[in-house]
Amino acid sequence: MVTLYHHPFCPHSRFVRLVLGEMAIEPKLIEERPWERRREFLVMAAEGVTPVLVEDRPPALPGAEVIAEYLDETQGPGLGDRRLLPEDPASRAEARRLMNWFNVKFFNESSQWLVREKVYKRFMRPDQGGGAPDMQVVRAGRSNLRYHLRYIGHLIAGRNWLAGDRLTYADLAAAAHLSCIDYLGDAQWQENETARVWYARVKSRPSFRPLLAERLPGMSPSATYANLDF
């Protein structure tokens, strides 16, 4: 049994959920609000952030990229051409580079701020940093998004998928972050048609269906969020 401690609008949690979906693994999902600093959660994940993967026996695995590497080592060899890290070292390195690009750089420059300001702060107490969104931060996140959409378009212009000829962790990482932004209505798809077409392909995959069915209480998704032909 696989248990995933996650937050529904944590981009890194969404990435791991997409990975599990592509591997046909259905986890037990436990929603965690990291800002509450729950003691039992901190015992598993000293950093206090989602996601954390737990199997039948310890240790718990904290962090999206740690989980992704573990799943590739334990599940990847049996997936054949559906493996999410390619076989050859150069292609694996490129998939890892881009997975890190989106899970670190894109997160730090855009998705982190949009999700925190527009989602997390709605549920946080004032002493936890909650309250109204800081629109200056939101505008900065939106502005930085344009650069990343152009980069996705640049990559896809010369490749079938972000890291090469097949779907990899890179595509799932980028799509996970964009899915949160798209829900909030901040995805500027008009900025790059190539990036939009790529994202439509990724979110049409069966692994994406659970994400597209989720709703945030008190906040409806954008018109494009669950639309596969947007």
N, C-alpha and C positions, 0 to 999 in steps of 0.2 A: 504494500500500500504506500502510495506517495502522497504526502501532505505538503501543500504550498501555503505558507504564510505570505499574504499579499495585501496590497490595497488595490481596489479596482481601477483607480486612476494613477497608479504608480507606473510610469512607462517601463521601468525595468521588470516589474511584475508581469506586465503585459507581454513583454518579450519572452519571458520564460513560459508563460502560458501558451504562446504561439509555438514555441519549440516543442513543448509537450504534446500539443495538438498535432504537429507534423509527425511526431513519433508515435501517435496513436496511444498516448498515455493520458488517462483521465485522472487528474489528481483530486484529492479532497481539498477544497479551498477554505481557508480560514482567514477572514478579513482582519487585518491588523492596522491600527492607527499609530504609526511610529511616534508621533508627537506626544502620545500619552505615556511613553516610557514604561510600559508594563514590565514588571520584574521578570516574569516567566519568559517573555520575549527577549529581553536583554541577556538572559542566561544563554539562549541559543545564538544570539547575534549581538556581540558586544558593541558593534557600530550602531545598532538600533535602527537599522533601515531595512526595508523590504527590497527584494523577496528573500525568503529562507525556505529551502527544500529539506524535508525530513522523510526518510524512508523508515522501514520497519526497525532498523537499529541505528544508533548514533554512528558518527557525529552528524549534527545538523550542518547543512551547506548554505552559508550566507553569501549573497551577492550574485548578480545576474551572470557575470562572466565565469565565475567559479562553477556555478550550476551548469552553464552551457558546456564548459570543458568536461565536467564530470559526465554529463549525459552523452557527449560524443564518445568518450572512452568506454562507457558501459553499454550504450545502445547503438552507437554509430556503425560498428562493423557489421551488424545484422541488417542495416537499412539499404545496402547496395547503392544504387545510383540516387537514392533519396537521402543519403547522408548529408548533413548540413555543414560539414567541413569537408572539402574535397580531399582526394587521396594524395596528390602530389604536394610537396612542401611549399613551393612558390604560391600555389593557389590557396593553400591553407593559410599562409601568411597574409595574403591579400584579404581573405575573408575575415581573419582576426583583426587586421588593421582597420577595416571599415566597421566591424562590430564595435571596436573601441571608439572609433570616430563618433558614432551615433550615441553610444551609451555614455560617453564621457563629454566630448566636445559639444555635440548637439544638445545634450542634456544641460550642460553648464551654461550654454549661451541662449537657449530658447525654451525647451519643454519644461525644464525644472521651474522656471519662473512663471510661466503661464499656468501650470497646474497648481503650483503653490498659491499664487495670488487669487485664482478664480475657483479653485476647488478646496484645497486643504484649509485655507483660512476661514472658510464658511463653517467648519466643524471644530476649529481650535478656540479655546478660551483666550481672552485677552492676555493673560499671563503666559500663554503658550505662543503668542505672536499672532493670534487670530484677529479678525476684523475685516473691514472693507479692503478690497484690492487696491494696491498702489498702482495707479494707472501709468505712472512713469515707468515702472518696472514692466508692466504689461506691454507698453509700446516698444520697449527695448527688446523684449522677447519676440514680438512680431517682426520687428525690423531685422533681427538676426536670422529669423526663419527664412527670409528671402534668399540669403546666401546659401543656406543648406539645400533649399529646393533647386537652386541653380546647379549646385554640385551634384545632386542626384541626377538632374537632367544631363549634365556633362558625362557622368559615368554611363548612364543608360544609352546615350547616343552612340557609344562604341561597343556596347556589350548587351547580351540578352538579359542578364540580371546584374545586380550591382557589382559583384565580385568576379563575374565571369559568365560562363555558359549555363550555369544552373543555380537554382535557389540555394542560398546559404544563410548562415546566421546574420550576415550583413543586411540582407533584405528584411529579415524579421525584426532586427533591432531598429532599423530606420522606420519601418511601418508601425511598430509599437509606439514609438514616440509621436509619430504623425497622427496616429489614431486618437490620442488624447487631445492633441491640438485641433484636430478636425471636429471632434465632439463639441469643443468650446467655440467653434465657428471662427477660429483664427488661422486656418489653413488657407493661404492665398494661392489657390490652384491656378489662377490666371497668370501667375508669375512664370510658370514653366509647364507647358503642355506635355512635354516628355515625362516629367516627374509625375504629373497627374495620371497619365496612362499607365505608367509602371505601378503606382499605388493602387489603381483600380484592379490591376491583375493580382496583386498580392491580397487585397482584401476580399477578392472573390474566392479565395481558397477556403475549404471547409474548416481549417483551423481558426479562421477569423470569425466564424459565426457566433460563438459565445460572446466575444467582445462586442460585436455589433448589436447584440440583443440586450446588452446592459444599459441601464438608465441611472443617472444620478438624481436622487430625490430633490425635487424642487428646481431642477434644471434640465430642460429638454435638449436633445442633441441638435446640432445644425442640420440643415436640409440635406447636406451631402453625406452625413455620417454613415447611415445604413443603406444609402443608395449605391448600388453597384454600377450604375450607369450614369454617373454624375458629370 
